[in-house]
Protein backbone atom coordinates (compact mmCIF):
# COMPACT_ATOMS: atom_id res chain seq x y z
CA UNK A 1 0.00 0.00 0.00
CA UNK A 2 1.38 3.41 -0.93
CA UNK A 3 1.65 6.37 1.42
CA UNK A 4 -0.97 8.18 -0.62
CA UNK A 5 -3.35 5.21 -0.31
CA UNK A 6 -2.75 5.06 3.43
CA UNK A 7 -3.59 8.72 3.82
CA UNK A 8 -6.69 8.30 1.69
CA UNK A 9 -7.89 5.34 3.74
CA UNK A 10 -7.36 7.25 6.97
CA UNK A 11 -9.33 10.16 5.59
CA UNK A 12 -12.24 7.90 4.59
CA UNK A 13 -12.31 5.66 7.66
CA UNK A 14 -10.13 6.83 10.57
CA UNK A 15 -8.55 4.06 12.60
CA UNK A 16 -8.92 3.98 16.41
CA UNK A 17 -5.26 5.02 16.70
CA UNK A 18 -5.76 7.96 14.36
CA UNK A 19 -8.82 9.08 16.32
CA UNK A 20 -6.94 8.74 19.60
CA UNK A 21 -4.06 10.87 18.34
CA UNK A 22 -6.61 13.49 17.32
CA UNK A 23 -7.95 13.56 20.87
CA UNK A 24 -11.12 11.68 19.91
CA UNK A 25 -12.51 8.39 21.15
CA UNK A 26 -11.36 6.88 24.42
CA UNK A 27 -8.64 4.51 25.53
CA UNK A 28 -9.51 2.88 28.89
CA UNK A 29 -5.80 2.14 29.44
CA UNK A 30 -4.82 5.76 28.96
CA UNK A 31 -5.44 9.13 30.55
CA UNK A 32 -6.38 10.57 27.19
CA UNK A 33 -10.09 11.15 26.95
CA UNK A 34 -12.57 12.20 24.31
CA UNK A 35 -13.06 15.39 22.36
CA UNK A 36 -15.17 18.15 23.86
CA UNK A 37 -18.86 17.66 23.04
CA UNK A 38 -19.51 21.33 22.27
CA UNK A 39 -18.34 23.72 19.57
CA UNK A 40 -15.31 25.71 20.62
CA UNK A 41 -14.91 29.40 19.80
CA UNK A 42 -12.54 30.22 16.99
CA UNK A 43 -8.94 30.72 18.22
CA UNK A 44 -8.85 33.90 16.16
CA UNK A 45 -11.90 35.37 17.92
CA UNK A 46 -10.69 38.80 19.13
CA UNK A 47 -13.34 38.78 21.86
CA UNK A 48 -12.10 35.64 23.63
CA UNK A 49 -10.45 37.49 26.51
CA UNK A 50 -13.55 39.55 27.19
CA UNK A 51 -15.79 36.49 26.89
CA UNK A 52 -13.67 34.59 29.42
CA UNK A 53 -13.70 37.54 31.79
CA UNK A 54 -17.47 37.99 31.49
CA UNK A 55 -18.22 34.29 32.07
CA UNK A 56 -15.89 34.15 35.07
CA UNK A 57 -17.51 37.25 36.57
CA UNK A 58 -20.96 35.75 36.04
CA UNK A 59 -19.93 32.60 37.90
CA UNK A 60 -18.39 34.61 40.73
CA UNK A 61 -17.45 32.58 43.80
CA UNK A 62 -18.99 29.45 42.27
CA UNK A 63 -15.84 28.90 40.20
CA UNK A 64 -12.19 28.58 41.20
CA UNK A 65 -9.68 28.43 38.35
CA UNK A 66 -6.35 26.65 38.85
CA UNK A 67 -3.44 27.26 36.48
CA UNK A 68 -0.41 24.99 36.31
CA UNK A 69 2.97 26.66 35.79
CA UNK A 70 3.29 25.10 32.33
CA UNK A 71 0.10 26.69 31.00
CA UNK A 72 0.02 29.33 28.28
CA UNK A 73 -0.03 32.96 29.40
CA UNK A 74 -3.41 33.43 27.75
CA UNK A 75 -4.82 30.87 30.20
CA UNK A 76 -2.72 31.77 33.26
CA UNK A 77 -4.15 35.29 33.25
CA UNK A 78 -7.52 33.85 34.37
CA UNK A 79 -6.13 31.58 37.10
CA UNK A 80 -7.05 32.39 40.70
CA UNK A 81 -3.92 30.54 41.82
CA UNK A 82 -0.91 29.08 40.03
CA UNK A 83 1.46 26.34 41.08
CA UNK A 84 2.55 22.76 40.56
CA UNK A 85 0.10 19.88 40.48
CA UNK A 86 -0.04 19.05 44.19
CA UNK A 87 -0.11 22.66 45.37
CA UNK A 88 -3.06 23.31 43.09
CA UNK A 89 -4.95 20.22 44.30
CA UNK A 90 -4.49 21.38 47.89
CA UNK A 91 -5.55 24.91 46.96
CA UNK A 92 -8.74 23.47 45.51
CA UNK A 93 -9.44 21.54 48.71
CA UNK A 94 -8.95 24.77 50.67
CA UNK A 95 -11.84 26.39 48.77
CA UNK A 96 -14.84 24.24 49.82
CA UNK A 97 -17.32 26.96 48.86
CA UNK A 98 -16.39 26.83 45.18
CA UNK A 99 -18.89 24.63 43.34
CA UNK A 100 -16.69 24.29 40.25
CA UNK A 101 -12.93 23.74 40.21
CA UNK A 102 -11.67 24.44 36.69
CA UNK A 103 -8.27 22.78 36.49
CA UNK A 104 -6.08 24.19 33.73
CA UNK A 105 -3.58 21.37 33.71
CA UNK A 106 -3.72 17.72 32.69
CA UNK A 107 -5.90 14.75 33.56
CA UNK A 108 -4.01 13.25 36.51
CA UNK A 109 -3.95 16.68 38.18
CA UNK A 110 -7.73 17.00 37.90
CA UNK A 111 -8.07 13.48 39.34
CA UNK A 112 -5.97 14.48 42.36
CA UNK A 113 -8.12 17.55 42.86
CA UNK A 114 -11.26 15.42 42.74
CA UNK A 115 -9.78 13.05 45.34
CA UNK A 116 -8.88 15.88 47.73
CA UNK A 117 -12.03 18.02 47.35
CA UNK A 118 -15.48 17.41 48.79
CA UNK A 119 -18.19 15.39 47.07
CA UNK A 120 -20.17 18.60 46.53
CA UNK A 121 -17.43 20.13 44.40
CA UNK A 122 -17.13 19.41 40.70
CA UNK A 123 -13.69 19.31 39.09
CA UNK A 124 -13.65 20.26 35.42
CA UNK A 125 -10.89 19.80 32.83
CA UNK A 126 -11.35 22.18 29.85
CA UNK A 127 -10.10 19.55 27.37
CA UNK A 128 -10.47 15.87 28.25
CA UNK A 129 -7.67 15.03 25.82
CA UNK A 130 -5.15 16.89 28.00
CA UNK A 131 -3.42 13.81 29.36
CA UNK A 132 0.15 13.11 30.40
CA UNK A 133 2.49 10.87 28.43
CA UNK A 134 4.42 9.99 31.59
CA UNK A 135 1.30 8.97 33.49
CA UNK A 136 0.21 6.89 30.48
CA UNK A 137 3.45 4.88 30.69
CA UNK A 138 2.17 3.00 33.76
CA UNK A 139 -1.26 1.39 33.59
CA UNK A 140 -3.02 -0.41 36.42
CA UNK A 141 -2.78 -3.72 34.56
CA UNK A 142 0.95 -3.34 33.94
CA UNK A 143 1.68 -2.45 37.56
CA UNK A 144 -0.41 -5.37 38.84
CA UNK A 145 1.60 -7.68 36.57
CA UNK A 146 4.83 -6.15 37.90
CA UNK A 147 3.72 -6.91 41.45
CA UNK A 148 3.10 -10.53 40.41
CA UNK A 149 6.67 -10.66 39.06
CA UNK A 150 8.00 -9.28 42.36
CA UNK A 151 5.91 -11.82 44.26
CA UNK A 152 7.24 -14.71 42.19
CA UNK A 153 10.78 -13.43 42.81
CA UNK A 154 10.07 -13.58 46.54
CA UNK A 155 10.68 -9.87 47.16
CA UNK A 156 7.23 -8.26 47.09
CA UNK A 157 6.84 -8.27 50.88
CA UNK A 158 10.06 -6.21 51.12
CA UNK A 159 9.10 -3.71 48.39
CA UNK A 160 7.48 -0.36 49.17
CA UNK A 161 5.92 1.45 46.21
CA UNK A 162 6.57 5.17 45.87
CA UNK A 163 4.63 6.88 43.10
CA UNK A 164 5.28 10.29 41.68
CA UNK A 165 2.40 12.76 41.81
CA UNK A 166 2.46 12.63 38.01
CA UNK A 167 0.52 9.38 37.90
CA UNK A 168 -3.06 8.32 37.37
CA UNK A 169 -5.54 7.79 40.21
CA UNK A 170 -5.31 4.04 39.57
CA UNK A 171 -1.56 4.05 40.23
CA UNK A 172 -1.97 6.21 43.33
CA UNK A 173 -4.60 3.72 44.56
CA UNK A 174 -2.26 0.78 43.92
CA UNK A 175 0.38 2.61 45.93
CA UNK A 176 -1.96 3.21 48.84
CA UNK A 177 -3.23 -0.37 48.81
CA UNK A 178 0.31 -1.76 48.97
CA UNK A 179 1.55 0.39 51.84
CA UNK A 180 3.32 3.04 49.78
CA UNK A 181 3.31 6.80 49.48
CA UNK A 182 3.14 9.51 46.86
CA UNK A 183 5.92 12.03 46.31
CA UNK A 184 6.49 15.27 44.47
CA UNK A 185 9.76 16.45 42.97
CA UNK A 186 10.15 18.59 46.10
CA UNK A 187 9.84 15.82 48.70
CA UNK A 188 11.07 12.74 46.81
CA UNK A 189 14.08 12.42 49.13
CA UNK A 190 11.87 12.40 52.23
CA UNK A 191 9.49 9.91 50.61
CA UNK A 192 12.32 7.52 49.74
CA UNK A 193 13.85 7.78 53.21
CA UNK A 194 10.45 6.90 54.67
CA UNK A 195 10.05 3.99 52.25
CA UNK A 196 13.42 2.50 53.16
CA UNK A 197 12.36 2.60 56.81
CA UNK A 198 9.39 0.39 55.87
CA UNK A 199 11.25 -2.07 53.62
CA UNK A 200 14.56 -2.59 51.88
CA UNK A 201 13.43 -2.05 48.27
CA UNK A 202 11.43 0.62 46.48
CA UNK A 203 9.31 0.31 43.36
CA UNK A 204 9.38 3.84 41.95
CA UNK A 205 6.56 4.80 39.54
CA UNK A 206 6.35 6.06 36.83
CA UNK A 207 9.34 8.40 36.24
CA UNK A 208 12.65 6.56 36.20
CA UNK A 209 14.71 9.76 36.14
CA UNK A 210 13.30 11.35 39.29
CA UNK A 211 13.69 8.02 41.09
CA UNK A 212 17.27 7.47 39.93
CA UNK A 213 18.38 11.05 40.50
CA UNK A 214 16.95 11.16 44.00
CA UNK A 215 18.36 7.77 44.99
CA UNK A 216 21.86 8.51 43.71
CA UNK A 217 22.20 12.23 44.40
CA UNK A 218 20.28 12.51 47.67
CA UNK A 219 20.40 9.07 49.28
CA UNK A 220 23.91 8.09 48.20
CA UNK A 221 22.91 4.89 46.42
CA UNK A 222 24.86 3.78 43.35
CA UNK A 223 23.62 3.41 39.80
CA UNK A 224 24.18 -0.33 40.26
CA UNK A 225 21.61 -0.29 43.08
CA UNK A 226 19.00 0.72 40.48
CA UNK A 227 17.38 -1.55 37.90
CA UNK A 228 14.93 -0.57 35.18
CA UNK A 229 11.65 -2.47 34.93
CA UNK A 230 10.29 -2.49 31.37
CA UNK A 231 6.56 -3.41 31.37
CA UNK A 232 6.77 -4.38 27.71
CA UNK A 233 9.24 -7.22 28.34
CA UNK A 234 8.72 -10.56 30.13
CA UNK A 235 9.54 -10.16 33.83
CA UNK A 236 10.25 -6.52 33.12
CA UNK A 237 13.40 -7.51 31.24
CA UNK A 238 15.05 -8.43 34.55
CA UNK A 239 16.28 -11.65 36.11
CA UNK A 240 15.12 -12.86 39.49
CA UNK A 241 18.59 -12.20 40.87
CA UNK A 242 18.56 -8.61 39.60
CA UNK A 243 15.26 -8.01 41.39
CA UNK A 244 16.63 -9.55 44.58
CA UNK A 245 19.82 -7.48 44.47
CA UNK A 246 18.24 -4.14 43.55
CA UNK A 247 17.37 -1.44 46.04
CA UNK A 248 15.54 0.79 43.53
CA UNK A 249 13.25 -0.82 40.95
CA UNK A 250 12.59 1.99 38.52
CA UNK A 251 9.62 1.95 36.19
CA UNK A 252 10.47 2.60 32.55
CA UNK A 253 8.69 5.93 32.25
CA UNK A 254 9.77 9.49 31.62
CA UNK A 255 8.57 13.01 30.90
CA UNK A 256 8.48 13.73 27.18
CA UNK A 257 9.57 17.32 27.84
CA UNK A 258 12.38 16.86 30.35
CA UNK A 259 13.58 13.70 28.64
CA UNK A 260 14.54 15.73 25.57
CA UNK A 261 17.36 17.57 27.30
CA UNK A 262 20.76 16.00 26.70
CA UNK A 263 24.36 16.35 27.83
CA UNK A 264 24.99 18.01 24.46
CA UNK A 265 22.43 20.66 25.42
CA UNK A 266 24.39 21.49 28.56
CA UNK A 267 27.75 21.54 26.79
CA UNK A 268 26.42 23.67 23.93
CA UNK A 269 24.91 26.33 26.18
CA UNK A 270 28.11 26.54 28.26
CA UNK A 271 30.11 27.19 25.08
CA UNK A 272 27.61 29.71 23.82
CA UNK A 273 27.14 31.59 27.11
CA UNK A 274 30.32 31.61 29.22
CA UNK A 275 29.55 31.78 32.93
CA UNK A 276 25.99 30.50 32.48
CA UNK A 277 24.26 28.77 35.41
CA UNK A 278 22.53 25.56 34.33
CA UNK A 279 19.34 24.93 36.29
CA UNK A 280 17.32 21.77 35.58
CA UNK A 281 14.37 19.75 36.84
CA UNK A 282 15.08 16.31 38.40
CA UNK A 283 12.89 14.68 35.73
CA UNK A 284 15.86 15.19 33.37
CA UNK A 285 18.22 12.32 32.55
CA UNK A 286 20.88 11.48 35.12
CA UNK A 287 23.77 12.70 32.95
CA UNK A 288 22.02 16.06 32.46
CA UNK A 289 21.38 16.45 36.18
CA UNK A 290 25.00 15.48 36.95
CA UNK A 291 26.28 18.17 34.58
CA UNK A 292 23.97 20.93 35.87
CA UNK A 293 24.83 23.54 38.49
CA UNK A 294 21.43 23.48 40.21
CA UNK A 295 18.70 20.83 40.30
CA UNK A 296 15.23 21.10 41.76
CA UNK A 297 11.46 21.13 41.42
CA UNK A 298 9.45 23.74 39.56
CA UNK A 299 9.03 25.75 42.75
CA UNK A 300 12.77 25.45 43.42
CA UNK A 301 13.52 26.73 39.92
CA UNK A 302 11.28 29.76 40.43
CA UNK A 303 12.72 30.58 43.87
CA UNK A 304 16.31 30.16 42.62
CA UNK A 305 15.72 32.66 39.84
CA UNK A 306 13.97 35.05 42.22
CA UNK A 307 17.07 35.02 44.43
CA UNK A 308 19.57 35.19 41.55
CA UNK A 309 21.75 38.32 41.41
CA UNK A 310 21.22 40.95 38.75
CA UNK A 311 23.39 40.43 35.70
CA UNK A 312 23.47 36.64 36.07
CA UNK A 313 22.75 34.28 33.17
CA UNK A 314 20.71 31.11 33.44
CA UNK A 315 19.90 28.19 31.14
CA UNK A 316 16.80 26.43 32.43
CA UNK A 317 15.84 22.85 31.64
CA UNK A 318 12.09 22.66 32.08
CA UNK A 319 8.91 23.37 30.10
CA UNK A 320 9.17 26.29 27.69
CA UNK A 321 6.04 28.23 28.73
CA UNK A 322 7.42 28.57 32.24
CA UNK A 323 10.93 29.46 31.05
CA UNK A 324 9.58 32.19 28.78
CA UNK A 325 7.40 33.58 31.56
CA UNK A 326 10.35 33.69 33.95
CA UNK A 327 12.59 35.28 31.31
CA UNK A 328 10.05 38.07 30.78
CA UNK A 329 9.47 38.49 34.51
CA UNK A 330 13.13 38.96 35.41
CA UNK A 331 14.33 40.82 32.32
CA UNK A 332 13.86 44.16 34.09
CA UNK A 333 16.22 42.90 36.84
CA UNK A 334 18.93 42.28 34.24
CA UNK A 335 18.73 38.51 34.62
CA UNK A 336 19.24 36.67 31.35
CA UNK A 337 17.20 33.44 31.26
CA UNK A 338 17.29 31.13 28.25
CA UNK A 339 15.88 27.72 27.42
CA UNK A 340 18.44 24.96 27.88
CA UNK A 341 17.91 23.45 24.44
CA UNK A 342 17.73 25.12 21.04
CA UNK A 343 14.72 22.93 20.17
CA UNK A 344 11.28 24.24 21.11
CA UNK A 345 9.88 21.97 23.80
CA UNK A 346 6.37 22.75 25.02
CA UNK A 347 4.32 20.19 26.91
CA UNK A 348 1.98 19.34 24.03
CA UNK A 349 -0.82 17.91 26.19
CA UNK A 350 -0.69 20.80 28.67
CA UNK A 351 -0.98 23.15 25.70
CA UNK A 352 -4.30 21.60 24.74
CA UNK A 353 -5.81 23.83 27.43
CA UNK A 354 -6.00 26.99 25.37
CA UNK A 355 -8.21 30.08 25.53
CA UNK A 356 -10.99 28.66 23.30
CA UNK A 357 -11.32 25.60 25.57
CA UNK A 358 -11.33 27.78 28.69
CA UNK A 359 -13.95 30.13 27.23
CA UNK A 360 -16.15 27.19 26.19
CA UNK A 361 -15.85 25.71 29.68
CA UNK A 362 -16.61 28.92 31.60
CA UNK A 363 -19.51 29.91 29.33
CA UNK A 364 -21.00 26.41 29.57
CA UNK A 365 -20.82 26.47 33.37
CA UNK A 366 -22.23 30.00 33.46
CA UNK A 367 -25.20 28.76 31.42
CA UNK A 368 -25.78 25.92 33.85
CA UNK A 369 -24.30 23.19 31.67
CA UNK A 370 -21.84 20.94 33.50
CA UNK A 371 -19.09 19.82 31.15
CA UNK A 372 -15.96 17.65 31.27
CA UNK A 373 -16.33 16.69 34.92
CA UNK A 374 -13.54 14.48 36.28
CA UNK A 375 -14.73 11.88 38.79
CA UNK A 376 -12.70 9.17 40.50
CA UNK A 377 -14.67 6.18 41.79
CA UNK A 378 -14.87 5.85 45.56
CA UNK A 379 -12.70 2.74 46.03
CA UNK A 380 -9.91 4.17 43.86
CA UNK A 381 -10.20 7.56 45.55
CA UNK A 382 -10.04 6.04 49.05
CA UNK A 383 -6.84 4.09 48.41
CA UNK A 384 -5.29 7.00 46.49
CA UNK A 385 -6.11 9.35 49.35
CA UNK A 386 -4.46 6.92 51.77
CA UNK A 387 -1.22 7.20 49.77
CA UNK A 388 -1.55 10.98 49.63
CA UNK A 389 -2.13 11.17 53.37
CA UNK A 390 1.08 9.18 53.97
CA UNK A 391 2.88 11.82 51.91
CA UNK A 392 1.33 14.63 53.93
CA UNK A 393 2.52 12.91 57.11
CA UNK A 394 6.15 12.89 55.94
CA UNK A 395 8.57 15.07 57.93
CA UNK A 396 8.64 18.56 56.48
CA UNK A 397 11.91 19.92 55.15
C-alpha positions in Angstrom: 0.0 0.0 0.0 1.4 3.4 -0.9 1.7 6.4 1.4 -1.0 8.2 -0.6 -3.3 5.2 -0.3 -2.7 5.1 3.4 -3.6 8.7 3.8 -6.7 8.3 1.7 -7.9 5.3 3.7 -7.4 7.2 7.0 -9.3 10.2 5.6 -12.2 7.9 4.6 -12.3 5.7 7.7 -10.1 6.8 10.6 -8.6 4.1 12.6 -8.9 4.0 16.4 -5.3 5.0 16.7 -5.8 8.0 14.4 -8.8 9.1 16.3 -6.9 8.7 19.6 -4.1 10.9 18.3 -6.6 13.5 17.3 -8.0 13.6 20.9 -11.1 11.7 19.9 -12.5 8.4 21.1 -11.4 6.9 24.4 -8.6 4.5 25.5 -9.5 2.9 28.9 -5.8 2.1 29.4 -4.8 5.8 29.0 -5.4 9.1 30.5 -6.4 10.6 27.2 -10.1 11.2 26.9 -12.6 12.2 24.3 -13.1 15.4 22.4 -15.2 18.1 23.9 -18.9 17.7 23.0 -19.5 21.3 22.3 -18.3 23.7 19.6 -15.3 25.7 20.6 -14.9 29.4 19.8 -12.5 30.2 17.0 -8.9 30.7 18.2 -8.9 33.9 16.2 -11.9 35.4 17.9 -10.7 38.8 19.1 -13.3 38.8 21.9 -12.1 35.6 23.6 -10.5 37.5 26.5 -13.5 39.6 27.2 -15.8 36.5 26.9 -13.7 34.6 29.4 -13.7 37.5 31.8 -17.5 38.0 31.5 -18.2 34.3 32.1 -15.9 34.2 35.1 -17.5 37.2 36.6 -21.0 35.8 36.0 -19.9 32.6 37.9 -18.4 34.6 40.7 -17.4 32.6 43.8 -19.0 29.4 42.3 -15.8 28.9 40.2 -12.2 28.6 41.2 -9.7 28.4 38.3 -6.3 26.7 38.9 -3.4 27.3 36.5 -0.4 25.0 36.3 3.0 26.7 35.8 3.3 25.1 32.3 0.1 26.7 31.0 0.0 29.3 28.3 0.0 33.0 29.4 -3.4 33.4 27.7 -4.8 30.9 30.2 -2.7 31.8 33.3 -4.2 35.3 33.3 -7.5 33.9 34.4 -6.1 31.6 37.1 -7.0 32.4 40.7 -3.9 30.5 41.8 -0.9 29.1 40.0 1.5 26.3 41.1 2.6 22.8 40.6 0.1 19.9 40.5 0.0 19.0 44.2 -0.1 22.7 45.4 -3.1 23.3 43.1 -5.0 20.2 44.3 -4.5 21.4 47.9 -5.5 24.9 47.0 -8.7 23.5 45.5 -9.4 21.5 48.7 -8.9 24.8 50.7 -11.8 26.4 48.8 -14.8 24.2 49.8 -17.3 27.0 48.9 -16.4 26.8 45.2 -18.9 24.6 43.3 -16.7 24.3 40.3 -12.9 23.7 40.2 -11.7 24.4 36.7 -8.3 22.8 36.5 -6.1 24.2 33.7 -3.6 21.4 33.7 -3.7 17.7 32.7 -5.9 14.8 33.6 -4.0 13.3 36.5 -4.0 16.7 38.2 -7.7 17.0 37.9 -8.1 13.5 39.3 -6.0 14.5 42.4 -8.1 17.6 42.9 -11.3 15.4 42.7 -9.8 13.1 45.3 -8.9 15.9 47.7 -12.0 18.0 47.3 -15.5 17.4 48.8 -18.2 15.4 47.1 -20.2 18.6 46.5 -17.4 20.1 44.4 -17.1 19.4 40.7 -13.7 19.3 39.1 -13.6 20.3 35.4 -10.9 19.8 32.8 -11.3 22.2 29.9 -10.1 19.5 27.4 -10.5 15.9 28.3 -7.7 15.0 25.8 -5.2 16.9 28.0 -3.4 13.8 29.4 0.2 13.1 30.4 2.5 10.9 28.4 4.4 10.0 31.6 1.3 9.0 33.5 0.2 6.9 30.5 3.4 4.9 30.7 2.2 3.0 33.8 -1.3 1.4 33.6 -3.0 -0.4 36.4 -2.8 -3.7 34.6 0.9 -3.3 33.9 1.7 -2.5 37.6 -0.4 -5.4 38.8 1.6 -7.7 36.6 4.8 -6.2 37.9 3.7 -6.9 41.5 3.1 -10.5 40.4 6.7 -10.7 39.1 8.0 -9.3 42.4 5.9 -11.8 44.3 7.2 -14.7 42.2 10.8 -13.4 42.8 10.1 -13.6 46.5 10.7 -9.9 47.2 7.2 -8.3 47.1 6.8 -8.3 50.9 10.1 -6.2 51.1 9.1 -3.7 48.4 7.5 -0.4 49.2 5.9 1.4 46.2 6.6 5.2 45.9 4.6 6.9 43.1 5.3 10.3 41.7 2.4 12.8 41.8 2.5 12.6 38.0 0.5 9.4 37.9 -3.1 8.3 37.4 -5.5 7.8 40.2 -5.3 4.0 39.6 -1.6 4.1 40.2 -2.0 6.2 43.3 -4.6 3.7 44.6 -2.3 0.8 43.9 0.4 2.6 45.9 -2.0 3.2 48.8 -3.2 -0.4 48.8 0.3 -1.8 49.0 1.6 0.4 51.8 3.3 3.0 49.8 3.3 6.8 49.5 3.1 9.5 46.9 5.9 12.0 46.3 6.5 15.3 44.5 9.8 16.4 43.0 10.2 18.6 46.1 9.8 15.8 48.7 11.1 12.7 46.8 14.1 12.4 49.1 11.9 12.4 52.2 9.5 9.9 50.6 12.3 7.5 49.7 13.8 7.8 53.2 10.4 6.9 54.7 10.0 4.0 52.3 13.4 2.5 53.2 12.4 2.6 56.8 9.4 0.4 55.9 11.3 -2.1 53.6 14.6 -2.6 51.9 13.4 -2.1 48.3 11.4 0.6 46.5 9.3 0.3 43.4 9.4 3.8 41.9 6.6 4.8 39.5 6.4 6.1 36.8 9.3 8.4 36.2 12.6 6.6 36.2 14.7 9.8 36.1 13.3 11.3 39.3 13.7 8.0 41.1 17.3 7.5 39.9 18.4 11.1 40.5 16.9 11.2 44.0 18.4 7.8 45.0 21.9 8.5 43.7 22.2 12.2 44.4 20.3 12.5 47.7 20.4 9.1 49.3 23.9 8.1 48.2 22.9 4.9 46.4 24.9 3.8 43.3 23.6 3.4 39.8 24.2 -0.3 40.3 21.6 -0.3 43.1 19.0 0.7 40.5 17.4 -1.5 37.9 14.9 -0.6 35.2 11.7 -2.5 34.9 10.3 -2.5 31.4 6.6 -3.4 31.4 6.8 -4.4 27.7 9.2 -7.2 28.3 8.7 -10.6 30.1 9.5 -10.2 33.8 10.3 -6.5 33.1 13.4 -7.5 31.2 15.0 -8.4 34.6 16.3 -11.7 36.1 15.1 -12.9 39.5 18.6 -12.2 40.9 18.6 -8.6 39.6 15.3 -8.0 41.4 16.6 -9.6 44.6 19.8 -7.5 44.5 18.2 -4.1 43.5 17.4 -1.4 46.0 15.5 0.8 43.5 13.2 -0.8 41.0 12.6 2.0 38.5 9.6 2.0 36.2 10.5 2.6 32.5 8.7 5.9 32.3 9.8 9.5 31.6 8.6 13.0 30.9 8.5 13.7 27.2 9.6 17.3 27.8 12.4 16.9 30.4 13.6 13.7 28.6 14.5 15.7 25.6 17.4 17.6 27.3 20.8 16.0 26.7 24.4 16.3 27.8 25.0 18.0 24.5 22.4 20.7 25.4 24.4 21.5 28.6 27.7 21.5 26.8 26.4 23.7 23.9 24.9 26.3 26.2 28.1 26.5 28.3 30.1 27.2 25.1 27.6 29.7 23.8 27.1 31.6 27.1 30.3 31.6 29.2 29.5 31.8 32.9 26.0 30.5 32.5 24.3 28.8 35.4 22.5 25.6 34.3 19.3 24.9 36.3 17.3 21.8 35.6 14.4 19.8 36.8 15.1 16.3 38.4 12.9 14.7 35.7 15.9 15.2 33.4 18.2 12.3 32.6 20.9 11.5 35.1 23.8 12.7 32.9 22.0 16.1 32.5 21.4 16.4 36.2 25.0 15.5 36.9 26.3 18.2 34.6 24.0 20.9 35.9 24.8 23.5 38.5 21.4 23.5 40.2 18.7 20.8 40.3 15.2 21.1 41.8 11.5 21.1 41.4 9.5 23.7 39.6 9.0 25.7 42.8 12.8 25.5 43.4 13.5 26.7 39.9 11.3 29.8 40.4 12.7 30.6 43.9 16.3 30.2 42.6 15.7 32.7 39.8 14.0 35.0 42.2 17.1 35.0 44.4 19.6 35.2 41.5 21.8 38.3 41.4 21.2 40.9 38.7 23.4 40.4 35.7 23.5 36.6 36.1 22.8 34.3 33.2 20.7 31.1 33.4 19.9 28.2 31.1 16.8 26.4 32.4 15.8 22.8 31.6 12.1 22.7 32.1 8.9 23.4 30.1 9.2 26.3 27.7 6.0 28.2 28.7 7.4 28.6 32.2 10.9 29.5 31.0 9.6 32.2 28.8 7.4 33.6 31.6 10.4 33.7 34.0 12.6 35.3 31.3 10.0 38.1 30.8 9.5 38.5 34.5 13.1 39.0 35.4 14.3 40.8 32.3 13.9 44.2 34.1 16.2 42.9 36.8 18.9 42.3 34.2 18.7 38.5 34.6 19.2 36.7 31.4 17.2 33.4 31.3 17.3 31.1 28.3 15.9 27.7 27.4 18.4 25.0 27.9 17.9 23.4 24.4 17.7 25.1 21.0 14.7 22.9 20.2 11.3 24.2 21.1 9.9 22.0 23.8 6.4 22.8 25.0 4.3 20.2 26.9 2.0 19.3 24.0 -0.8 17.9 26.2 -0.7 20.8 28.7 -1.0 23.2 25.7 -4.3 21.6 24.7 -5.8 23.8 27.4 -6.0 27.0 25.4 -8.2 30.1 25.5 -11.0 28.7 23.3 -11.3 25.6 25.6 -11.3 27.8 28.7 -13.9 30.1 27.2 -16.1 27.2 26.2 -15.8 25.7 29.7 -16.6 28.9 31.6 -19.5 29.9 29.3 -21.0 26.4 29.6 -20.8 26.5 33.4 -22.2 30.0 33.5 -25.2 28.8 31.4 -25.8 25.9 33.9 -24.3 23.2 31.7 -21.8 20.9 33.5 -19.1 19.8 31.1 -16.0 17.6 31.3 -16.3 16.7 34.9 -13.5 14.5 36.3 -14.7 11.9 38.8 -12.7 9.2 40.5 -14.7 6.2 41.8 -14.9 5.9 45.6 -12.7 2.7 46.0 -9.9 4.2 43.9 -10.2 7.6 45.6 -10.0 6.0 49.1 -6.8 4.1 48.4 -5.3 7.0 46.5 -6.1 9.3 49.4 -4.5 6.9 51.8 -1.2 7.2 49.8 -1.5 11.0 49.6 -2.1 11.2 53.4 1.1 9.2 54.0 2.9 11.8 51.9 1.3 14.6 53.9 2.5 12.9 57.1 6.2 12.9 55.9 8.6 15.1 57.9 8.6 18.6 56.5 11.9 19.9 55.1 
